[in-house]
Amino acid sequence: MKVGTDGVLLGAWVDVAGAERILDVGTGTGLIALMLAQRGSARIDAVEIDGAAAQQAQENIEQSPWADRVQVYPTALQSYAAHCSDRYDVVVSNPPFFENDLPAANTARTLARHNDRLSPRDLVQSATRLLSEQGRLAVIYPVDTAHQVLQIAADYGLTCRRQLAIKPKAHLPVKRIALELCRDAKLEPETTLVIEEPARHVYTPEFIALIKDFYLKY
């Protein structure tokens, strides 16, 4: 669970304009937190329930140029939200989403991939508590779950401001949806991103334009 396309896309897509405090939920090895540190001057907190992943995230951050602005907390979001008095301009998460699949054999991999410990409702509820008045929550989910998240968000006074439908290839159905949710949002037109050209590992210009700042080959 080192570097995945979902995390890279979300880290490149989320709107961090004007953000002074950002929370990365389920940071894993610190991918999104480090991406967002590169995109602005915000202070970034990152929570991670798996101790080994949190330790690796801390090591990665310490070896980066942004160690003074990123802090890792080895805890569950629900516990963090219950005790945290800070408010965030952006809460971002590439959350676990496998609900009915067989659990992975490795416990850490199971925590990273399955939503038993962080359901969509848990995430939205905790994020709403932590957001500033103008704050925004950015997540990425499979299509069916993303539609559920939109319904859950409404229960907590959040509406969709931006939405990105992600296709692996042009002829294939949408596989993921990235959402940006906030209070009293005016929905911008939905956009669609195709990752690959028909040929395998040949990426579309739109995908490259979004992620090029984070890949040495571009």
VENTA-V321003 format. One line per field, one symbol per residue. ss: DSSP state (2 for helix, 1 for strand, 0 for the rest). psi: psi as a letter, one per 20 degrees, with the letter a starting at -180 (. if undefined). A space follows every 50 residues. Layout:
ss=???
psi=???
This chain:
ss=00002222222220000000111110000022222222000011111000 22222222222200002221111000222222200001111110000100 00000022222221000002222222222211111111111122222222 22222000111111111110000111111111000000001111110000 001022222222220000
psi=lfoqhggggghhhqojpiphpqpoplidjjfgghghhhiajqppqpqpho ggghghggggghjrikhiipppomrqgggghhipiqqqhppqpnrqiogi rpqqhpgghghhhqjhinrhggggggghhiqrhjrqpprprrgghghhhh gghhhjjqrpgqpopppgrhiqrphqppqoqrplqoprpqqpppgqrhpp koqqhggghhihijphi.
